[in-house]
């Protein structure tokens, strides 16, 4: 899993404050930049580059670079541009993308201190079970149509200095780029509570009805004017499309109708956080309530250590209006208290964890101690094989026992794991559906067909309109009742926010893809014989994800004149290899399944020149001459008669 390397020391982007971060262009892991002197102050003056590199490796991280602001600018723009810039040493550390608690120096240092045994894992808690009077956020029904959720918290008596303040701002930026998906899922707003008067309301109003002074602006403006002004802002213009076309914009007010923020774009200037700020009000509006809780908990737990009473946050009650339209997570009139800082209890099987890593020699208590080093409070239960883990809110990455196994391996040390030859002999084998697919590929290749591979995504027009078909709303239920039956008109699975119109949905039939390939190769000398074996995706309500993959085969034969009989012959040969024979040729005592062709009425094919393939009473496919309109200039633009065959291979997994 881990291999130690001494990173080549190369420069990157500029850093700012005690903790700055850049997202590496050539890496999927976030890079956290921390000043070396701040690190020494937190971990001890005996920290050196070499010792910190070793500590990061032991903890499953990597010290990627050692540089300075001056060195980075000098490398990118030359020595003249770097004159007068700081020589303060910066350590750049690669952290896992799902460890949101390591995205700032506070969380990184805290985790390393727990790992080294300097401090125990902190206990996060609320200052009181219920919020103070008036400390509420009321959610109006209109917000449901744009950003339906909000969560809040308060940090009291916070002490900021310049480094802490900049780290506070940088953490929000990193979360926005990471789990918040550039503010589309969650947007964070932080405010000086002393400038505001609770209770608060979360509303959604037409842009012209919202008037406030945006952060770092001097002009009071409405929502429409704000869009115009910020369209020239280098950073914020990226987020404007999230709500620009909405008839209403989300906005948060205090009881004096002072605007706190217009999420997910910008906060108001009135409640701007300063170094002198003592009480911080945090609100996160979201389209994903789960991620909103993770983000709020991360901000609260990382900076609650600077409160007068460390690791304690003050709660806020979020009240949803009685006419708020309910959803999966929230019901009308619901009242929720945030932040939710209670640990989540889970159990793990100690022998199974030991076996996964070959650490049977460890006792249950040793396993417990290793996991405690990873900020996971736990104890061995009455049953010595069961480990009871209290997963803190900072470890949202811990979801299953396998995550605990990974942390156990890191804490024990990957380099300390012993390699051994397994005592059992195991021979690998292919998945049945892939073995069947390979056999079908071989049969069609020997019949003179050329295999092609097409995109699984295509447009609504190509999948339905060009095939002269319409999606059948009842198709999803038919899939449940007759799972092996062929259907080309099942409702499709759509792609949310597709980048191009050509990738709108996941294909429900293989024919459009192979026709696109044929259209782009029609200059080849005829006949052209193509086939593809691949998956389509159809809706299936009983599945956890609401859909399922179905393995299918498609083949086409294209020539100057129709030669349907050749494709029919290829079907007969293929079915024979699948232990089937024509119904009219079956002899007494034969153990093969029978199949037959039965007239069909699919608009994609020419009337009277098409048939369903029926095997053991199940419609498993279709064969015929494609309709001229499907092949015409308004659709796939194929200028020769084309026969097509599509077959569902899934039933043969049960039959063979």
C-alpha positions, 0 to 999 in steps of 0.5 A: 500500500505505502512505499516510502520515497523522498519527494523531489523538492519542486515549487508550487503555488503561493501559500498564505497564512499559517496553513494554506492549501493547493490542489495539485494538478497532477494528483488526486490528493489534496496538498496541505501547506503548513509553515515549518515554524508553526509546526515546530510550535505545535509539535516541538522544536525538535521537529526537523524535515527528516523527522517530520517526513518520517512521521508523515510516512508512519501516519500514512501521509507524505511530505511532498515538498519543502519550499517557501513563498519566495522560492515558489515565485522565483521558480515560476516568474524569476528572481526579480519577481521574488524580491522582498517575498518571505523566506519562511519555510513551507512544508507541503503534505499530501493528505487523503481526499476523504480526511477532511480533518487533516485539511488544516494545521489544527487537525493535522497537528492534533492527529499527529499528537494523538498518533504519537501519544502526546495527547488523547483524542479530544471529546467534542461536546455541546455547551448545553443540550438545548440552544439559548433562547432566540438562538434559532434558524427558521427555514421557509418553504421557498428554500426547498426549490433551490437549497433545501437544507441549513445547519448551524453552530456557534463558537464562543470566546474564540481567540484569533491571531493572524495565523489562526484567522488565515487558517480558518479562512483557508479551511473553508476554501479547501472544504469548498473545493473538496467535499462541497464540490465547488459549493454546489453541494454545500456552502459555508458562511461564517459571521461575527455574532456580535454584529447580529441579532437572533433569531435568524431566518433562511428564505428564498426571495426574488433577486430584486427583493434582496438588498445588502452590501456584499463582503468587501464591497462598499455599494448596497445592491440587490441580487441582480446587481450583485450578479453583474458586479461579481461576474468580473470577480476572478474567484466568485464568478465561478459560483454564479451559475449555481443560482443565476437562472433561479427565480429565487435566491437563497438568503439568510436574515437576522431579526433586524433583516440584516443579510448574513449571506446570499449562499452559495455566492457571498457573505454580507459585509455587515457580519464580516469576521475580523481578528477581534471577533470573539463569537463566530456564527457558522451556517452551512446551506446545502443540497446534501444534508449529510455532507452539510453535517460533515462540513459543519462538524469539521469547521467546528471541531477544528477551531473549537480548540481556540474557544475559552472552553476548548472543544465545546460548541454552542447549539442552534435549533433549526426549525422547518416551517409547517408548510415546508415541503417534506423530503426524505430527510426533513418533514414539515415542522421538524426541529433539529439541533446542530451541530451533532457532535455525538460519536457514532458507535460501531462494532468490529470483529477482532479476529477478522481484522487480525486475519485480514492483515496477518496479525493473529499474534496481536491481542484484542487490547493491542488492536484497541491501542493501535486504533486509539492512536488513529483518534478512534476511541474504542474498547474490547467488549465483554465478548473478547472478539468484539471491539466497540468503537466510538467513531468521532465526528471528525472521522466521517471516512470511517464507514465500515469495518474495512476502514478500521482494518486500514487504520490498524495497518497504518498504526501498526506500520505497513513496513512491519507487516510480515509477508508469508505464503498462504497455506491454501491453494486458490485458482482464479477464474473468470466471472460467469458473465464474462466467460459467456461473453468471451464465448459469444465473441469467439463464435461471432468472430469466427463467423466473420464479424468484427468486434467494436466497443462503444460508449455506454453514454449517448443522447436521448435522441440517439437512444429513442428518437432516431430508433423511432421508439418511445420510453415505456414508463411501465418498462421498469415494472416489467423488468421486475416481473420478467427479469430476462425478457428483452426490452428496448424501451425501458426508461433510461438512467439519466446523467445529472448535469451532462457535459455534452448533449451526446452523453445524456443517458446510459444506453438501454440498447446496443443498436444505436452505438453500433450504428454510429460506428457503422456510419463512421465506417461506411466508406469501407468496402461492403459487406460490413459485419460488426458486433458488440458485447456489452452492458446496457443499464435499465431501471429496476425499482427493487434494486438498491440503486434503482437500476441494473446492468444487463449483458447483451449482444448486438450484431449488424450486417450491411451490404449493397442489398439486403442479406438478412439470411446471413445474419439469420445464419449467424444467429442459428450458429450462435444459439447452437453454441449456447446449447439451443436449437430451432424448435422445428428441428428438435428431435425426440430425446434432445436435451437442447433448449428450443428457440423460434422466431415470432413476428414482432412490431418494433418501429425501429425495424421494417414492418414484416421483416422483423421477429422476436427471438423466443427461447423457452417461452421468453422473449430474449431478443430481436432480429430484422431489417432496420427501418429506412428512417432509422438509416436515413439522413435525419438519423444515422445516415447509413446509405445501405440496407442493414440487418440487426440482431440484439440478444439478451445474454443474461438468461443463459447464465441460468440455462447453461 
